[in-house]
Amino acid sequence: MKRRIFCATATLIASVGFAGAAAAQTKWDFATAYPAHNFHSKNNEQFVKDVDAATQGKLKITPHFGASLFKMPEIKRAVQTGNAQMGEFFLVSFQNESQIFGVDGLPFLASNYDEAFKLYQAQKPVLQELLDKQGQVLLYAVAWPPQGIYTKKPVSSAADLKGMKWRVYSPTTARIGELVGAQPATIQEAELSQALATGVIEGLITSSATGADNKLFENLKYYYNVQAWIPKNAVTVSKKAFNALEKSDQTAVLKAAAAAEARGWKESREVDARSLATLKAGGMSVEEPSVQLKADLAKVGETVVKEWLDKAGADGKTVLDYYQAAK
């Protein structure tokens, strides 16, 4: 009888222990707008695996690719409100909210990866402070390949862009469209193929990776490698959700985030080379910009940077001063 009581008690203790372990597991939803095959998504997926391993399964993060949880413009707000614990968003898309979000979309301020990373280091402290006030923790940010111009017809100067139906995704791309006399139309990445097929847009500035992922060579014929800027995606977590973790799990998340950032920047360089090859293989003419086009775009860039600085105020000046000193 005593043996039965002992066994029953041991079983009860074990079941309570297992229930406690199950209850201790934390689950996060990770909202992102990009397809699972995109290099950002693959990097995010590895981050999720790293966190799972480092926390021994105590923190389970579920990534939701392809805007399946929230549409791209909704993701940042979803993290702020706690409707998703984690999210990935395109920084420059939120420039109207704060000019600091748009610094890495300024034309020709940084046109190679080394410069872009230095610009990120200049931006990062101000960006972290801004996101903290919005109830978010910046985990990592990863660059897209440099932005180039895609068109249906040859372009040798800014004048050739006048009147073109021009896809925009940020205040800066809209302003560039205005300055060159194009007709801006706001189109999210998921809508690109349809917009091109139906003639809603005829040209755009975006990365080689976006062009390859969306097979822009099916509707457009020319890619000009102007390397206008190198924008970033940011991955953030709700500050409330992060602070609820045990300290050891917070450390694990931050360590995995640092690895994701380093891995993502490295992969971006490799993706650029692969994507340019994909564009060529698809029949697109991949060209360097003419001297005239580069000169025209440089003037546009000067105007856009000056306007940005006027709006960004002291924080903007701090970022640019730090960046120029680092160069």
HELIX and SHEET records of a PDB file:
HELIX    1   1 LYS A    2  ALA A   24  1                                  23    
HELIX    2   2 PHE A   39  ALA A   54  1                                  16    
HELIX    3   3 MET A   72  THR A   81  1                                  10    
HELIX    4   4 LEU A   91  PHE A   94  5                                   4    
HELIX    5   5 GLN A   99  GLY A  105  5                                   7    
HELIX    6   6 TYR A  113  LYS A  133  1                                  21    
HELIX    7   7 ALA A  158  LEU A  161  5                                   4    
HELIX    8   8 PRO A  171  LEU A  179  1                                   9    
HELIX    9   9 GLU A  189  GLU A  191  5                                   3    
HELIX   10  10 LEU A  192  ALA A  197  1                                   6    
HELIX   11  11 SER A  208  ASP A  213  1                                   6    
HELIX   12  12 LEU A  216  GLU A  218  5                                   3    
HELIX   13  13 LYS A  239  ASN A  243  1                                   5    
HELIX   14  14 LYS A  247  ALA A  281  1                                  35    
HELIX   15  15 VAL A  291  ALA A  326  1                                  36    
SHEET    1   A 5 LEU A  59  HIS A  64  0                                        
SHEET    2   A 5 THR A  26  ALA A  31  1                                        
SHEET    3   A 5 MET A  86  PHE A  90  1                                        
SHEET    4   A 5 LYS A 232  SER A 238 -1                                        
SHEET    5   A 5 GLN A 136  ALA A 143 -1                                        
SHEET    1   B 6 GLN A 183  THR A 186  0                                        
SHEET    2   B 6 LYS A 165  VAL A 168  1                                        
SHEET    3   B 6 GLY A 203  SER A 207  1                                        
SHEET    4   B 6 GLN A 147  THR A 151 -1                                        
SHEET    5   B 6 TYR A 222  TYR A 224 -1                                        
SHEET    6   B 6 SER A 285  GLU A 287  1                                        
END                                                                             
